[in-house]
């Protein structure tokens, strides 16, 4: 239905651009047609509005009155339609005598009003009146002024009236006569949509069915229901004429693709014996849908042969071979496919004698070309005694002229020059192109190319299509040529390429030819340096067992970057066997990734004996050990000579640990690197734990512990369980304030509880009190048994800067003046101080670094003490005052008075202090 919408839009644009009655009428009809096709009411509304507006401008036009009547009836406005009819009725006799079409339309619309008003008798009477009138009109060719068009339209109008009264047989006859008389009105085809609603109408009115369906496709009308009726009739035995029309069948296939229509198309094509490329597409479509029916394989292969395409399925080929009805050209094509396509290789052996016979027949008739060449190749490789030697020689001569050529086609016909470069040849070749075609001489189709326009002005984009006259030419054919005296550079390259790429032992006859061919190739001019390197390596490979010295001579001249990876191992073995250690080490460093690990492992062990080569093989040894190829000598080489980072050393340690071969030297290297690089990795901590277990007093264990404490207290790093366990053991052995502080920080900051944590926290708090310092994390102790008066009384302050600075804390409460406290230096650039802080007291503070040139002062900050704590047993006056402050906030004034009275009754110095 999109086609109908597009045509409406086109008519709207035309009417807006150039208004006129003709264009306006066309637009109104388009609106109505789109409504009938899409059943979208808005288009009928647009048609009414446009028709009414046009009638106002042309009030004397009978045609516009008829259109407005018709659209009003379509909208169900029978009263409006009747009113307009009453305007035309007085002129009915005039139209009857002078304008048959207007009279017929008027009579039809009168009957249509009766039909829509359910007045069946009046409607039938109007239809009979119209029928009698049409009979009185002359038929086309009777010499009247009306002509064929008028007669056709009259019968169409009569058919429409008969459709409205459900007289389907009469309506079909009238419509058929209208079409015969040349009527092609869209009104007629819309009425036919109603006629073909029943399967019986489809069967009985096939003359109208074909033009109706073509019109429907042109207007993008949904034909599903009609097509389903047609399919059912075909299945039931009725043969419909529409399915003999190829064009219509193709239209149906494009709109409603299905298996049944492909069969119909193929049956039409079969009847025509159509073997065109267009027909081939349908044959392949049928085959791809597994719609196998008689004659399909034969037609498919015949069409493929005619159109020079070789894509044939096994099913088609297998069924086609059962028939012997083939001319020699088609048979040559079929045998070519059997010989060159691997999917048919099991079908070829039973037909070998027939292939030989056809090859001889083709020779005698002078048949040439790609298909015949495949048969000649079979003869040449098969040879005597199955066929006469002269025939073999003749086949070989034909093939020799074409075996190293290719027909190339470039899509851009502007191509005039073609440059071809083969990696085996030192110089590129240049060819002229004619209409994008050239025949080129190459040793293989895997060449590089560039196409240029006339005068090399432009490099053209595109891809060459390459066709080889001799398909699948390979070593057997090349061997025949070489041993029978045929000679060319391309032949040597082709054979040398085979021997270079061949893996595994060669037959005795081939081994001699291999050495001969490769030596000859090396002596030829025009061979590229890279190909010479590959040929030298292949010669070294061929001579390795029989003449190691000669093999070494060839390998010495080879640049391994030009070689296939499989030659690298052989080169290495030759160098090691000849004690060419410098070359071996250089090869390993450049191509170790190409070598089997076992070969590399054995070689590195041999080289590790020599101190000179130990630094040079360290990288390869490292990679090998990572893959679990362990040897103590190689580990020693890596530790002493490998230039790796901490992550690489850690990876090596993980591998050695997994195979129970951990190295103390490697552990020391990892810990030293970790401390030096300031990287507290999990692997380093695991190594640290292993080193401590092996040697508790090791200097690196102490150094790493100190570094761990730095990361813990400065960067708040949470150590791994292994490292934490070691530090607890170290503390249990020797104690130490720094260790206690670090462990206390871990426990508090990361909420860790261990078997020893409570005791270490208590020790840390005691040491803080002795040293008059405090770290903020101790204020978060949850265990009440560990919370001491020192912790509750003081507020901790911590500041970080460079060591050896004069750092002061300035503090004030309420509106007092700031008082100055020198902060005590701890370690790691940390300065600490502890200041007494009462409950509910607001404290303002800032830090100051004082230097000779001035001071660095931080921004003021404020804190409140909202920590509830009672202590009635401690003798420090702070707690008496703090208890009173807490009670005061709780409105327990009696307790406050009791505490103050008790304090005043004490020693005079206390009273003075409290006052």
C-alpha positions in Angstrom: 0.0 0.0 0.0 3.0 2.3 0.1 2.7 2.7 -3.6 -0.8 4.2 -3.2 0.4 6.6 -0.6 3.3 7.7 -2.8 1.0 8.4 -5.7 -1.4 10.4 -3.5 1.6 12.5 -2.4 2.7 13.0 -6.0 -0.9 14.1 -7.0 -1.0 16.5 -4.1 2.3 18.1 -5.1 1.1 18.4 -8.7 -2.2 20.0 -7.7 -0.5 22.5 -5.4 2.1 23.4 -8.0 -0.4 23.8 -10.9 -4.0 24.0 -9.9 -6.6 23.0 -12.5 -9.8 21.0 -12.8 -8.0 18.1 -14.4 -5.3 17.9 -11.6 -7.9 18.4 -8.9 -10.1 15.6 -10.3 -7.0 13.3 -10.5 -6.2 14.1 -6.8 -9.8 13.3 -5.8 -9.7 9.9 -7.5 -6.3 9.2 -5.9 -7.8 9.9 -2.5 -10.7 7.6 -3.1 -8.5 4.9 -4.6 -6.2 5.1 -1.6 -9.2 4.8 0.7 -10.4 1.6 -1.1 -7.0 0.1 -1.0 -5.9 1.0 2.6 -9.4 1.4 4.2 -8.1 4.6 5.8 -11.2 6.9 6.3 -9.2 10.1 6.3 -8.5 9.8 2.6 -12.3 9.6 1.9 -12.8 12.8 4.0 -10.0 14.5 2.0 -11.8 13.4 -1.3 -15.1 14.9 -0.1 -13.5 18.2 1.0 -11.7 18.5 -2.3 -14.8 17.6 -4.4 -17.0 20.0 -2.5 -14.5 22.8 -3.0 -14.2 22.1 -6.7 -17.9 22.0 -7.2 -18.3 25.5 -5.7 -15.9 26.8 -8.3 -17.6 24.8 -11.1 -21.3 24.7 -10.2 -22.4 23.8 -13.7 -20.2 20.6 -14.1 -22.3 17.5 -14.1 -19.2 15.4 -13.6 -18.4 17.2 -10.4 -22.0 16.7 -9.2 -21.6 12.9 -9.9 -18.3 12.8 -8.0 -19.8 14.5 -5.0 -22.8 12.2 -5.1 -20.5 9.2 -5.2 -18.3 10.3 -2.3 -21.3 11.2 -0.2 -22.7 7.7 -0.7 -19.3 6.2 0.2 -19.4 8.2 3.4 -22.9 7.0 4.2 -24.5 10.5 3.6 -27.5 9.2 1.7 -29.5 12.3 2.4 -26.8 14.6 1.0 -26.4 12.3 -2.0 -30.2 12.3 -2.7 -30.2 16.1 -2.5 -27.5 16.4 -5.2 -29.2 13.7 -7.3 -32.4 15.8 -7.2 -30.5 18.7 -8.8 -29.5 16.5 -11.8 -32.7 14.6 -12.2 -34.5 17.2 -14.3 -31.7 16.9 -16.9 -31.9 13.1 -17.0 -33.5 12.9 -20.5 -31.0 15.4 -21.9 -28.1 13.3 -20.7 -29.7 10.1 -21.9 -29.8 11.5 -25.4 -26.6 13.5 -25.5 -24.1 12.2 -22.8 -24.5 8.4 -22.3 -21.7 8.3 -19.6 -23.3 11.0 -17.4 -26.6 9.3 -17.7 -25.2 5.9 -16.9 -23.3 7.2 -13.9 -26.4 9.0 -12.7 -28.6 5.8 -13.1 -25.9 3.8 -11.2 -25.7 6.3 -8.3 -29.5 6.3 -8.0 -29.5 2.5 -7.7 -26.5 2.7 -5.3 -28.6 5.0 -3.0 -31.3 2.3 -3.1 -28.8 -0.4 -2.3 -27.3 1.5 0.6 -30.8 2.3 1.8 -31.8 -1.4 1.7 -34.4 -0.8 -1.0 -33.7 -4.0 -3.0 -36.6 -3.8 -5.4 -35.9 -0.2 -6.4 -32.2 -1.0 -6.8 -32.8 -4.0 -9.0 -35.2 -1.9 -11.1 -32.5 0.8 -11.5 -30.0 -1.9 -12.6 -32.4 -3.3 -15.2 -33.0 0.2 -16.5 -29.3 0.7 -16.8 -28.9 -2.7 -18.5 -31.6 -1.9 -21.1 -30.0 1.5 -21.8 -26.5 0.0 -22.3 -27.9 -2.6 -24.7 -29.2 0.2 -26.9 -25.8 1.8 -27.2 -23.7 0.9 -30.2 -20.8 -1.5 -29.8 -17.2 -0.4 -30.7 -16.6 -0.1 -34.4 -20.3 0.6 -35.3 -19.5 4.1 -36.6 -20.9 6.0 -33.7 -19.3 9.1 -32.1 -19.0 7.4 -28.7 -16.1 5.1 -29.7 -14.6 2.1 -27.9 -13.9 4.0 -24.7 -17.5 5.0 -24.1 -18.8 1.5 -24.7 -16.2 0.1 -22.4 -17.1 2.5 -19.6 -20.8 1.9 -20.0 -20.3 -1.9 -19.5 -18.0 -1.1 -16.5 -20.8 1.0 -14.9 -23.3 -1.7 -15.6 -21.0 -4.3 -14.1 -20.7 -2.1 -11.0 -24.5 -1.9 -10.7 -24.8 -5.7 -11.1 -22.2 -6.2 -8.3 -24.2 -4.0 -6.0 -27.3 -6.2 -6.6 -25.1 -9.4 -6.1 -25.6 -10.6 -9.7 -22.0 -11.9 -9.8 -22.3 -13.8 -13.1 -23.8 -10.8 -15.0 -21.3 -8.5 -13.3 -18.3 -10.6 -14.4 -19.7 -10.7 -18.0 -20.1 -6.9 -18.1 -16.6 -6.3 -16.7 -15.1 -8.8 -19.1 -16.8 -6.9 -22.0 -15.7 -3.6 -20.6 -12.1 -4.8 -20.5 -12.5 -6.2 -24.1 -13.7 -2.8 -25.2 -10.6 -1.1 -23.8 -11.8 0.1 -20.4 -8.8 0.4 -17.9 -10.4 2.6 -15.3 -9.2 2.2 -11.7 -12.9 2.1 -10.8 -13.2 -1.2 -12.7 -10.3 -2.8 -10.9 -11.6 -1.7 -7.5 -15.0 -3.3 -8.4 -13.0 -6.5 -9.4 -11.6 -6.6 -5.9 -15.2 -7.3 -4.8 -15.8 -9.8 -7.7 -12.8 -11.9 -6.8 -13.7 -12.4 -3.2 -15.0 -15.9 -3.9 -13.0 -18.9 -5.2 -15.8 -19.6 -7.7 -15.3 -16.2 -9.3 -11.6 -16.8 -9.5 -12.2 -20.0 -11.4 -14.8 -18.6 -13.7 -13.2 -15.3 -14.7 -9.6 -16.0 -15.5 -9.6 -13.6 -18.4 -10.0 -10.7 -15.9 -7.8 -12.3 -13.3 -4.4 -11.6 -15.0 -5.0 -7.9 -15.7 -6.5 -7.5 -12.2 -3.5 -9.0 -10.5 -1.1 -6.9 -12.6 -3.0 -3.8 -11.5 -2.9 -4.9 -7.9 0.9 -5.3 -8.0 1.2 -1.8 -9.6 -0.9 -0.3 -6.8 0.6 -2.4 -4.0 -2.7 -4.0 -3.1 -2.8 -7.0 -0.8 -3.4 -10.1 -2.8 -3.0 -12.8 -0.2 -6.7 -13.9 -0.2 -6.9 -14.1 -4.0 -3.5 -16.0 -4.2 -4.6 -18.5 -1.6 -7.7 -19.2 -3.7 -5.5 -19.6 -6.8 -3.2 -22.0 -5.0 -6.1 -24.1 -3.7 -7.6 -24.3 -7.3 -4.2 -25.4 -8.7 -3.8 -28.0 -6.0 -7.3 -29.2 -6.7 -6.6 -29.7 -10.4 -7.7 -26.5 -12.0 -5.0 -25.0 -14.2 -5.0 -21.2 -14.0 -3.7 -19.2 -17.0 -2.0 -16.7 -14.7 0.6 -19.2 -13.8 1.8 -19.5 -17.4 2.6 -15.8 -17.4 6.3 -15.6 -16.3 6.2 -11.8 -15.6 3.2 -12.1 -13.3 4.7 -15.2 -11.5 7.9 -13.2 -10.8 5.9 -10.3 -9.5 4.1 -12.7 -7.2 7.4 -14.2 -6.1 8.8 -10.8 -5.2 5.8 -9.8 -3.2 4.9 -13.2 -1.7 8.0 -15.5 -1.8 7.0 -19.1 -1.3 7.9 -22.6 -2.4 4.8 -23.0 -4.6 5.5 -19.9 -6.8 9.1 -20.9 -7.4 7.9 -24.3 -8.7 5.5 -22.4 -11.0 8.3 -20.2 -12.3 10.6 -23.1 -12.9 7.8 -25.0 -14.8 7.4 -22.0 -17.1 11.1 -21.8 -17.6 11.4 -25.5 -18.2 8.7 -25.2 -20.9 10.8 -22.5 -22.6 14.0 -24.5 -22.1 15.4 -21.3 -20.6 19.0 -21.6 -19.7 19.7 -17.9 -19.1 21.5 -16.5 -16.1 18.1 -15.1 -14.9 16.6 -18.6 -15.1 19.6 -20.1 -13.3 18.9 -17.9 -10.3 15.4 -19.4 -10.0 16.8 -23.0 -10.4 19.2 -22.3 -7.6 16.5 -20.8 -5.4 14.4 -23.9 -5.9 17.4 -26.1 -5.1 18.3 -24.1 -2.0 14.8 -24.6 -0.7 15.1 -28.4 -1.4 12.3 -28.2 -4.0 13.5 -31.1 -6.0 11.4 -32.0 -9.0 12.0 -33.7 -12.4 14.3 -31.9 -14.7 15.7 -29.4 -12.2 19.3 -30.8 -12.0 19.6 -31.0 -15.8 18.4 -27.5 -16.4 20.5 -26.1 -13.5 23.7 -27.6 -14.9 22.9 -26.6 -18.5 22.3 -23.1 -17.4 25.5 -23.1 -15.3 27.4 -24.3 -18.3 26.0 -21.7 -20.6 26.7 -18.9 -18.2 30.2 -20.2 -17.2 29.5 -20.5 -13.5 30.8 -23.5 -11.5 28.7 -23.4 -8.3 26.9 -26.7 -8.5 25.6 -28.8 -5.6 26.3 -32.4 -5.0 22.7 -33.3 -5.3 22.4 -31.7 -8.7 25.6 -33.3 -10.0 24.7 -36.7 -8.7 21.3 -36.7 -10.3 22.6 -35.2 -13.6 25.3 -37.9 -13.9 22.5 -40.6 -14.1 21.6 -39.2 -17.5 23.8 -39.8 -20.6 22.1 -37.1 -22.6 25.0 -34.7 -22.9 26.8 -33.2 -25.8 30.6 -33.1 -25.7 30.8 -29.5 -24.6 28.5 -30.0 -21.6 30.2 -33.3 -20.8 33.6 -31.5 -20.8 32.2 -28.9 -18.4 30.8 -31.6 -16.1 34.1 -33.6 -16.1 36.0 -30.4 -15.4 33.9 -29.9 -12.2 34.5 -33.5 -11.1 38.3 -33.2 -11.5 38.7 -29.8 -9.9 36.1 -29.5 -7.2 36.9 -31.5 -4.0 33.2 -32.0 -3.1 32.9 -34.2 -6.3 36.1 -36.1 -5.9 34.3 -39.3 -4.9 32.2 -39.2 -8.1 35.2 -38.9 -10.4 36.9 -42.4 -10.1 34.0 -44.4 -11.7 34.2 -42.1 -14.8 38.0 -42.0 -15.3 37.9 -44.1 -18.5 35.2 -41.8 -19.9 37.3 -38.8 -19.0 40.3 -40.2 -20.9 38.1 -41.0 -23.9 36.6 -37.5 -24.0 40.0 -35.9 -23.6 41.3 -37.8 -26.7 38.1 -36.8 -28.6 38.7 -33.1 -27.6 42.3 -33.4 -28.8 41.3 -34.7 -32.1 38.7 -31.9 -32.6 41.1 -29.2 -31.4 39.0 -28.3 -28.4 40.8 -25.8 -26.1 39.8 -23.8 -23.1 39.7 -24.0 -19.3 37.3 -27.0 -19.1 39.2 -29.0 -21.7 42.5 -28.2 -19.9 41.3 -30.0 -16.8 40.9 -33.2 -18.8 44.3 -32.7 -20.5 45.8 -32.2 -17.0 44.3 -35.5 -15.9 45.7 -37.3 -19.0 49.2 -35.7 -18.4 49.3 -36.8 -14.8 47.8 -40.2 -15.5 50.1 -40.9 -18.5 50.7 -44.3 -20.2 49.8 -47.1 -20.3 46.1 -45.9 -20.1 46.6 -43.6 -23.1 48.9 -43.3 -26.1 52.2 -41.4 -25.4 51.6 -39.1 -28.3 48.3 -38.0 -26.7 50.0 -37.4 -23.4 52.7 -35.3 -25.1 50.1 -33.3 -27.0 48.1 -32.6 -23.8 51.4 -31.6 -22.0 52.2 -29.2 -24.8 48.8 -27.6 -24.6 49.0 -27.2 -20.9 52.6 -25.9 -21.0 51.5 -22.9 -23.0 48.9 -21.9 -20.3 50.0 -23.4 -17.0 51.7 -20.2 -15.9 49.3 -17.6 -17.2 46.2 -16.1 -15.7 43.3 -14.1 -17.2 42.7 -11.1 -15.0 39.6 -8.8 -15.1 39.5 -5.4 -13.4 36.1 -3.8 -12.6 37.1 -0.3 -13.7 37.4 -0.2 -17.5 39.6 2.9 -17.2 42.5 0.5 -16.2 45.3 0.7 -18.8 48.3 -0.5 -16.9 48.8 -3.4 -14.5 51.8 -3.9 -12.3 52.3 -7.3 -10.8 54.7 -8.2 -8.1 55.5 -11.7 -7.0 57.4 -12.2 -3.7 59.6 -14.9 -5.4 60.8 -12.5 -8.2 63.1 -9.5 -7.7 61.4 -7.2 -10.3 57.7 -6.4 -10.9 56.1 -7.1 -14.3 54.0 -4.6 -16.3 51.1 -5.3 -18.6 48.8 -3.3 -20.8 45.1 -3.7 -20.1 42.2 -3.5 -22.7 38.8 -2.8 -21.3 39.9 -4.0 -17.9 41.3 -7.3 -19.2 44.9 -8.7 -19.5 46.6 -12.1 -19.7 49.5 -12.2 -17.3 52.4 -14.6 -16.8 52.9 -15.6 -13.2 54.2 -18.6 -11.2 51.2 -18.5 -8.9 47.9 -16.6 -8.5 49.0 -15.2 -5.1 50.6 -12.0 -6.4 50.3 -8.4 -5.5 49.1 -5.9 -8.1 48.2 -2.2 -8.8 46.1 -0.9 -11.6 46.6 2.5 -13.2 44.7 4.7 -15.6 46.1 6.0 -18.9 49.5 7.7 -18.4 49.7 6.4 -14.8 47.7 9.4 -13.7 45.5 7.6 -11.2 45.8 4.4 -9.0 42.4 2.7 -9.4 40.6 1.0 -6.6 39.2 -2.4 -7.2 39.8 -6.1 -7.0 41.1 -8.3 -9.8 39.1 -11.3 -10.8 41.6 -14.0 -11.6 40.8 -17.0 -13.8 43.5 -19.7 -14.3 43.2 -21.6 -17.7 44.8 -24.6 -16.0 43.0 -25.2 -12.7 44.7 -26.8 -9.7 48.1 -27.1 -11.3 50.4 -28.5 -8.6 53.4 -30.7 -8.0 52.5 -33.8 -10.1 52.1 -31.7 -13.2 55.2 -29.6 -12.5 57.2 -32.8 -11.9 56.1 -34.1 -15.3 57.2 -30.9 -17.0 60.6 -30.8 -15.2 61.4 -34.4 -15.9 60.4 -34.2 -19.5 62.7 -31.3 -20.4 60.3 -28.3 -20.1 62.1 -25.4 -18.5 61.3 -21.9 -17.3 61.8 -19.7 -14.3 58.2 -20.0 -13.3 58.5 -23.8 -13.3 61.6 -23.7 -11.1 59.8 -21.2 -8.7 56.7 -23.4 -8.6 58.7 -26.6 -7.7 61.0 -24.7 -5.3 57.9 -23.3 -3.6 56.6 -26.9 -3.1 59.9 -28.1 -1.6 60.2 -25.1 0.6 56.7 -25.6 2.0 56.9 -29.4 2.3 57.3 -30.8 5.8 58.3 -34.3 6.6 60.6 -36.7 4.7 60.6 -36.8 0.9 60.6 -39.8 -1.3 64.0 -40.8 -2.6 63.2 -39.6 -6.2 61.9 -36.3 -4.9 64.9 -35.8 -2.5 67.3 -35.8 -5.5 65.1 -33.5 -7.5 64.6 -31.2 -4.5 68.4 -30.5 -4.2 68.7 -30.1 -7.9 65.8 -27.7 -8.2 66.8 -25.6 -5.3 70.4 -25.3 -6.4 69.2 -24.3 -9.9 66.8 -21.8 -8.5 69.6 -20.2 -6.4 71.7 -19.8 -9.5 68.9 -18.0 -11.5 68.8 -14.3 -11.9 65.5 -12.6 -11.2 64.9 -14.4 -7.9 64.1 -12.2 -4.9 66.4 -12.1 -1.9 63.7 -13.4 0.4 63.0 -16.4 -1.8 66.7 -17.2 -2.1 66.8 -17.3 1.7 63.9 -19.7 1.8 65.5 -21.9 -0.8 68.8 -21.9 1.1 67.0 -22.9 4.3 65.2 -25.7 2.4 68.5 -26.9 1.0 70.0 -26.9 4.5 67.0 -28.9 5.6 67.4 -31.4 2.7 71.1 -31.9 3.4 71.0 -31.9 7.2 71.2 -35.7 7.6 73.4 -36.6 4.7 75.8 -33.6 4.6 75.8 -31.5 7.9 78.7 -29.3 6.7 76.9 -28.4 3.5 73.7 -27.7 5.4 75.7 -25.4 7.8 77.1 -23.5 4.8 73.6 -22.8 3.5 72.2 -21.8 6.9 75.0 -19.4 7.5 73.9 -17.3 4.6 70.3 -17.1 5.6 68.4 -14.2 7.2 65.9 -15.9 9.4 63.4 -13.1 9.0 62.6 -14.4 5.5 62.0 -17.9 6.6 59.0 -20.0 7.5 59.0 -20.7 11.2 59.5 -24.4 10.8 63.0 -23.8 9.6 64.1 -22.0 12.7 64.4 -25.1 14.9 66.5 -26.9 12.2 68.8 -23.8 11.9 69.3 -23.8 15.7 70.2 -27.5 15.8 72.7 -27.0 13.0 74.4 -24.1 14.7 74.6 -25.9 18.1 75.9 -29.1 16.4 78.6 -27.0 14.7 79.3 -25.1 17.9 78.3 -21.9 16.2 77.1 -20.5 19.5 77.1 -16.9 18.5 74.8 -17.5 15.7 72.6 -19.8 17.9 72.3 -17.1 20.6 71.4 -14.5 18.0 68.8 -16.8 16.5 67.3 -17.5 19.9 67.0 -13.8 20.8 65.2 -13.0 17.6 63.1 -16.1 17.0 62.6 -17.9 20.4 58.8 -17.6 19.9 59.2 -19.9 16.8 61.0 -22.7 18.6 59.5 -25.7 20.4 60.0 -25.3 24.2 61.8 -28.6 24.6 64.3 -27.7 21.9 64.8 -24.2 23.5 65.2 -25.8 26.9 67.9 -28.2 25.9 69.8 -25.5 23.9 69.7 -23.0 26.8 71.1 -25.6 29.2 74.0 -26.1 26.8 74.6 -22.4 26.4 74.3 -21.7 30.2 77.6 -23.6 30.7 79.4 -20.8 29.0 79.7 -17.6 31.1 79.9 -15.5 27.9 76.4 -16.4 26.8 74.6 -16.4 30.1 73.6 -12.6 30.0 72.5 -13.1 26.4 70.1 -16.0 27.0 68.5 -14.5 30.2 65.4 -13.3 28.5 64.7 -16.6 26.7 65.4 -18.5 29.9 63.0 -16.3 31.9 60.1 -17.0 29.4 60.9 -20.7 29.4 60.9 -20.9 33.2 57.6 -19.1 33.3 56.2 -22.0 31.3 57.4 -24.4 34.0 60.6 -25.6 32.3 62.7 -25.6 35.5 66.5 -26.0 35.7 68.6 -24.6 38.5 71.3 -23.3 36.2 68.7 -21.4 34.2 67.2 -20.0 37.3 70.6 -18.8 38.3 71.1 -17.2 34.9 67.8 -15.3 35.2 68.4 -14.1 38.7 71.8 -12.8 37.9 71.3 -11.4 34.4 67.6 -10.8 33.7 66.6 -7.1 33.7 63.1 -7.3 35.1 60.6 -5.3 37.1 59.0 -6.3 40.4 55.9 -7.8 38.6 58.2 -10.0 36.5 60.2 -11.2 39.4 57.0 -11.9 41.3 55.6 -13.9 38.4 58.8 -16.0 38.3 58.6 -16.5 42.1 55.0 -17.8 41.7 56.0 -20.3 39.2 58.9 -21.6 41.2 56.8 -21.8 44.3 54.2 -23.8 42.5 56.7 -26.4 41.6 58.3 -26.4 45.1 61.6 -24.8 43.8 61.5 -21.4 45.6 64.8 -19.5 45.5 66.1 -17.6 48.5 68.1 -15.3 46.2 64.9 -14.5 44.2 63.0 -13.8 47.4 65.7 -11.4 48.5 65.6 -9.7 45.1 61.8 -9.3 45.3 61.9 -7.8 48.8 64.8 -5.5 48.0 62.9 -4.3 44.8 59.7 -3.9 46.7 61.3 -1.7 49.4 63.3 0.3 46.8 60.2 0.8 44.5 57.8 1.3 47.4 55.4 -1.3 46.2 53.7 -3.4 48.9 52.2 -6.1 46.7 50.6 -9.3 47.9 53.3 -11.4 46.3 56.0 -9.4 48.1 54.3 -10.0 51.4 54.0 -13.7 50.7 57.7 -13.8 49.9 58.4 -11.8 53.1 56.5 -14.5 55.2 58.5 -17.3 53.4 61.8 -15.5 54.0 61.0 -15.0 57.7 60.2 -18.6 58.2 63.4 -19.6 56.6 65.6 -17.0 58.3 63.9 -14.9 61.1 67.0 -12.8 61.7 67.6 -11.9 58.0 68.4 -8.3 57.5 65.9 -8.0 54.6 63.1 -9.3 57.0 63.8 -6.3 59.3 64.0 -3.9 56.4 60.8 -5.1 54.9 59.0 -4.9 58.3 60.1 -1.3 58.7 58.7 -0.6 55.2 55.5 -2.3 56.0 55.1 -0.2 59.1 55.6 2.9 57.0 52.8 1.9 54.6 50.6 1.0 57.5 51.0 4.2 59.4 51.4 6.7 56.6 49.2 5.3 53.8 46.8 3.3 55.9 47.6 0.1 53.9 46.0 -3.1 55.2 48.7 -5.8 55.1 48.1 -9.3 54.0 47.4 -12.0 56.6 50.9 -13.5 56.0 52.7 -10.2 56.7 50.5 -9.4 59.7 51.3 -12.9 61.2 55.0 -12.3 60.7 54.9 -8.9 62.5 53.1 -10.4 65.4 55.7 -13.1 65.7 58.5 -10.5 65.5 56.8 -8.5 68.3 56.4 -11.7 70.4 60.2 -12.3 70.0 61.6 -8.9 70.6 58.9 -6.4 71.3 59.4 -2.8 70.1 57.4 0.3 70.3 57.2 1.0 66.6 56.0 -2.5 65.9 53.3 -2.2 68.6 52.1 1.1 67.2 51.9 -0.3 63.7 50.0 -3.4 64.7 47.7 -1.3 66.9 47.0 0.9 63.9 46.1 -2.1 61.7 43.8 -3.6 64.4 42.0 -0.3 64.9 41.9 1.1 61.3 40.8 -2.2 59.7 38.7 -3.7 62.6 41.0 -6.8 62.9 40.9 -9.1 65.9 43.6 -11.8 66.3 44.8 -14.0 69.2 47.4 -11.4 70.1 45.7 -8.2 69.2 44.3 -7.2 72.7 47.7 -7.6 74.3 49.5 -5.6 71.6 47.0 -2.8 71.8 47.4 -2.6 75.5 51.1 -2.4 75.1 50.8 0.3 72.5 48.6 2.4 74.6 50.9 2.1 77.6 53.9 3.1 75.5 51.9 6.1 74.1 51.3 7.2 77.7 54.9 6.9 78.6 56.1 8.8 75.5 53.2 11.4 75.9 52.0 10.8 72.3 48.8 9.5 70.9 47.5 8.3 67.6 43.9 9.0 66.5 42.9 5.4 65.9 43.1 4.5 69.6 40.1 6.6 70.3 38.1 4.0 68.4 38.9 1.1 70.7 35.7 -0.9 71.3 36.9 -3.2 74.0 36.2 -1.4 77.2 38.9 -3.2 79.1 41.4 -1.6 76.8 40.1 2.0 77.1 42.4 3.7 79.6 42.1 7.1 81.4 44.9 8.4 79.2 42.9 7.7 76.1 39.7 9.2 77.6 41.4 12.3 79.0 43.4 13.4 75.9 42.6 14.3 72.3 45.2 13.0 69.8 46.6 15.3 67.1 48.7 14.0 64.2 50.6 16.1 61.6 52.8 15.0 58.7 55.6 16.9 57.1 59.4 16.5 56.5 61.5 15.3 59.5 63.6 17.7 61.6 61.0 20.5 61.5 59.7 22.6 64.4 56.1 21.8 64.5 53.6 23.3 66.9 50.0 22.8 67.8 48.0 25.9 68.7 44.9 25.2 70.7 42.2 27.3 72.5 38.9 26.5 74.2 36.0 28.9 74.3 37.2 32.5 74.2 40.7 31.8 75.6 43.9 32.8 73.9 45.7 30.2 71.9 48.3 28.3 73.8 51.3 26.7 72.0 52.4 23.0 72.3 55.5 21.6 70.6 54.6 18.4 68.8 56.8 15.4 69.3 58.4 13.8 66.2 57.6 10.1 65.9 58.8 8.6 62.6 58.0 8.6 58.8 57.4 12.4 59.0 54.7 12.0 61.7 54.4 14.5 64.6 52.1 13.7 67.5 50.6 15.6 70.5 47.9 14.8 73.1 45.8 17.6 74.6 43.4 17.4 77.6 39.8 17.8 76.4 36.7 18.0 78.7 33.3 16.7 77.8 31.2 19.3 76.0 34.2 21.5 75.4 34.7 23.1 72.0 38.3 23.2 70.9 39.8 25.2 68.1 43.2 24.4 66.7 45.7 24.8 63.9 49.2 23.5 63.1 52.3 25.6 62.4 55.7 24.6 60.8 58.1 27.2 62.0 61.3 27.9 60.0 63.8 30.7 60.0 62.1 32.6 57.2 58.6 32.4 58.8 56.0 29.7 59.3 53.5 27.5 57.5 50.1 27.7 59.2 47.2 25.4 58.5 43.6 26.4 58.4 41.7 26.6 61.8 39.5 23.7 62.7 37.1 23.0 65.5 36.1 19.9 67.4 33.6 19.1 70.2 34.0 16.4 72.8 30.8 14.4 72.9 32.4 11.2 74.4 30.6 10.1 77.6 33.0 8.8 80.2 32.7 8.5 84.0 35.7 7.7 86.2 35.2 8.1 90.0 38.3 6.1 91.1 41.1 7.9 89.3 42.8 10.6 91.4 43.4 13.0 88.5 41.3 16.2 89.0 40.5 16.0 85.3 38.0 13.2 85.9 36.3 14.9 88.8 35.7 18.0 86.6 34.7 15.9 83.5 32.2 13.9 85.6 30.7 17.1 86.9 30.4 18.4 83.3 28.7 15.2 82.2 26.2 15.4 85.1 25.5 19.0 84.4 24.6 18.2 80.8 22.3 15.5 82.2 20.6 18.0 84.6 21.8 16.0 87.6 22.8 19.0 89.7 23.0 17.2 93.0 25.8 15.0 91.7 27.6 18.1 90.3 27.4 19.8 93.7 28.6 16.7 95.4 31.7 16.4 93.2 32.6 20.1 93.6 32.1 20.0 97.4 34.3 16.9 97.7 37.0 18.5 95.5 37.0 21.7 97.6 37.3 19.8 100.8 40.5 18.3 99.5 44.1 19.7 99.5 44.5 23.4 99.1 46.4 23.1 95.9 43.5 21.2 94.3 41.0 23.8 95.5 43.2 26.5 93.9 43.4 24.7 90.7 39.7 24.1 90.6 39.0 27.7 91.5 
